[in-house]
Amino acid sequence: MRISTLAWVTTAPARGLDEDEDLALAALRRTGVTVDVVDWDDPDVDWSAHDRVVLRSTWDYDDRLDEFVAWLRRVAQQTELVNPLPAVLWSTDKQYLRELADAGVPITPTTFVRPGETPAFPDGRFVVKPAVGAGSRGAASYGPTQHGVAADHVRALHDAGQVVLVQPFVHSVPVEGEWPLVFLGGAYSHAASKRVALPEAALIEDLFAAEVNAPHVATAEQVEVARAAVAVVTARFGPLPYARVDLVRADDGSSLVLEVELVEPSLFLPQADPGAADRLAAALIG
């Protein structure tokens, strides 16, 4: 099917904050596609009027998950949703890390603590985060003397119905940050480096945590690990228009998957080569 109209979906609090948007919209419009930038919760939008509805900066979805999922299901019945609904639903809950680990993909060591379970915290510094979350909201790091306040954090997340992820703090992160590797149309496209200052014993309340981003040339090992994660996704859902795999460096120097982002990931177009926006446009209308 030839795509002639496309909805680029955001949310009111994210307006003007998506650094990918200008580059991507210009590339899409160069193809002749008509693009409308719309809020996902705007009741006046006729979603069936668009050939494709592309999730981009819907960065408040985790705070309104039930509402967002109901909206996703309605849109998927009216037109084509990108990424597809099954992949989006899978990606909203970081318990997918179990599936990656079972497939042999190296992940950040993770303990999943369900409501009603008592957490066992690792030695040294560690991170507590919700299984459903975006932009590092609801996540915090703790030191070895802060088990009490960390337990309070877990309890609060459980009270909100969340499964909790407990992970040992990766010591390379404050120095080197994370490496997002971006895949477009199922193929590796480009990478960036991302540094987020995760507060100790405090939560991020803004729409997303402040980041310092820069271009990055991924190593062959990083691409191999990211491709292994994408292979699991592709086997389950088929090739996706866009996916992002976030890597960190383990103490032994190897790469670990921190997250696989399929819902509304930043794609780091300003940090990529000049052709990346056109590759995204091709993936979105292909």
Solvent accessible surface area in square Angstrom, and as a share of the most:
residue,aa,sasa,rsa
1,M,166,0.74
2,R,179,0.65
3,I,6,0.03
4,S,50,0.32
5,T,39,0.23
6,L,0,0.00
7,A,0,0.00
8,W,0,0.00
9,V,0,0.00
10,T,2,0.01
11,T,1,0.00
12,A,62,0.48
13,P,79,0.50
14,A,1,0.01
15,R,118,0.43
16,G,82,0.78
17,L,84,0.42
18,D,16,0.08
19,E,115,0.51
20,D,3,0.01
21,E,35,0.16
22,D,114,0.59
23,L,83,0.41
24,A,1,0.01
25,L,13,0.07
26,A,46,0.35
27,A,0,0.00
28,L,0,0.00
29,R,122,0.45
30,R,156,0.57
31,T,54,0.32
32,G,56,0.53
33,V,7,0.04
34,T,76,0.44
35,V,10,0.06
36,D,61,0.31
37,V,38,0.22
38,V,21,0.12
39,D,25,0.13
40,W,3,0.01
41,D,54,0.28
42,D,51,0.26
43,P,126,0.79
44,D,130,0.67
45,V,25,0.15
46,D,82,0.43
47,W,17,0.06
48,S,65,0.42
49,A,62,0.48
50,H,17,0.07
51,D,38,0.20
52,R,18,0.07
53,V,0,0.00
54,V,0,0.00
55,L,0,0.00
56,R,4,0.01
57,S,1,0.00
58,T,0,0.00
59,W,25,0.09
60,D,14,0.07
61,Y,7,0.03
62,D,23,0.12
63,D,107,0.55
64,R,76,0.28
65,L,48,0.24
66,D,125,0.65
67,E,83,0.37
68,F,0,0.00
69,V,29,0.17
70,A,44,0.34
71,W,7,0.02
72,L,0,0.00
73,R,120,0.44
74,R,128,0.47
75,V,1,0.00
76,A,37,0.28
77,Q,158,0.70
78,Q,85,0.38
79,T,26,0.15
80,E,76,0.34
81,L,9,0.05
82,V,3,0.02
83,N,0,0.00
84,P,50,0.32
85,L,32,0.16
86,P,80,0.51
87,A,0,0.00
88,V,0,0.00
89,L,49,0.24
90,W,29,0.10
91,S,10,0.06
92,T,10,0.06
93,D,42,0.22
94,K,16,0.07
95,Q,38,0.17
96,Y,11,0.04
97,L,1,0.00
98,R,100,0.36
99,E,55,0.24
100,L,0,0.00
101,A,45,0.35
102,D,128,0.66
103,A,62,0.48
104,G,63,0.60
105,V,7,0.04
106,P,53,0.33
107,I,26,0.13
108,T,1,0.01
109,P,75,0.47
110,T,29,0.17
111,T,69,0.40
112,F,28,0.12
113,V,4,0.03
114,R,110,0.40
115,P,65,0.41
116,G,82,0.79
117,E,85,0.38
118,T,125,0.73
119,P,25,0.16
120,A,81,0.63
121,F,33,0.14
122,P,37,0.23
123,D,143,0.74
124,G,33,0.32
125,R,77,0.28
126,F,0,0.00
127,V,14,0.08
128,V,0,0.00
129,K,23,0.10
130,P,9,0.05
131,A,1,0.01
132,V,21,0.12
133,G,10,0.10
134,A,13,0.10
135,G,33,0.32
136,S,40,0.26
137,R,21,0.08
138,G,17,0.16
139,A,5,0.04
140,A,0,0.00
141,S,0,0.00
142,Y,5,0.02
143,G,9,0.09
144,P,86,0.54
145,T,132,0.77
146,Q,47,0.21
147,H,73,0.33
148,G,52,0.50
149,V,65,0.38
150,A,0,0.00
151,A,26,0.20
152,D,74,0.38
153,H,14,0.06
154,V,2,0.01
155,R,132,0.48
156,A,61,0.47
157,L,21,0.11
158,H,26,0.12
159,D,121,0.62
160,A,79,0.62
161,G,60,0.58
162,Q,34,0.15
163,V,17,0.10
164,V,0,0.00
165,L,0,0.00
166,V,3,0.02
167,Q,5,0.02
168,P,49,0.31
169,F,23,0.10
170,V,21,0.12
171,H,117,0.52
172,S,18,0.11
173,V,30,0.17
174,P,77,0.49
175,V,103,0.59
176,E,54,0.24
177,G,0,0.00
178,E,21,0.09
179,W,15,0.05
180,P,0,0.00
181,L,0,0.00
182,V,0,0.00
183,F,4,0.02
184,L,12,0.06
185,G,43,0.42
186,G,33,0.31
187,A,62,0.48
188,Y,61,0.23
189,S,18,0.12
190,H,12,0.05
191,A,4,0.03
192,A,0,0.00
193,S,20,0.13
194,K,16,0.07
195,R,119,0.43
196,V,25,0.14
197,A,94,0.73
198,L,43,0.21
199,P,39,0.24
200,E,88,0.40
201,A,39,0.30
202,A,50,0.38
203,L,78,0.39
204,I,23,0.11
205,E,140,0.63
206,D,103,0.54
207,L,36,0.18
208,F,67,0.28
209,A,8,0.06
210,A,87,0.67
211,E,68,0.31
212,V,108,0.62
213,N,44,0.22
214,A,41,0.32
215,P,99,0.62
216,H,46,0.20
217,V,138,0.79
218,A,19,0.15
219,T,67,0.39
220,A,88,0.68
221,E,68,0.30
222,Q,3,0.01
223,V,17,0.10
224,E,120,0.54
225,V,15,0.09
226,A,0,0.00
227,R,131,0.48
228,A,40,0.31
229,A,0,0.00
230,V,14,0.08
231,A,59,0.46
232,V,22,0.13
233,V,3,0.02
234,T,45,0.26
235,A,94,0.73
236,R,131,0.48
237,F,47,0.19
238,G,23,0.22
239,P,99,0.62
240,L,9,0.05
241,P,23,0.15
242,Y,0,0.00
243,A,5,0.04
244,R,13,0.05
245,V,0,0.00
246,D,2,0.01
247,L,0,0.00
248,V,1,0.01
249,R,69,0.25
250,A,20,0.16
251,D,122,0.63
252,D,119,0.62
253,G,34,0.33
254,S,44,0.29
255,S,3,0.02
256,L,24,0.12
257,V,0,0.00
258,L,23,0.11
259,E,26,0.12
260,V,1,0.01
261,E,37,0.17
262,L,0,0.00
263,V,2,0.01
264,E,11,0.05
265,P,4,0.03
266,S,37,0.24
267,L,0,0.00
268,F,7,0.03
269,L,6,0.03
270,P,62,0.39
271,Q,29,0.13
272,A,23,0.18
273,D,66,0.34
274,P,133,0.84
275,G,27,0.26
276,A,1,0.00
277,A,10,0.07
278,D,67,0.35
279,R,89,0.33
280,L,1,0.00
281,A,1,0.01
282,A,59,0.46
283,A,20,0.15
284,L,0,0.00
285,I,41,0.21
286,G,82,0.79
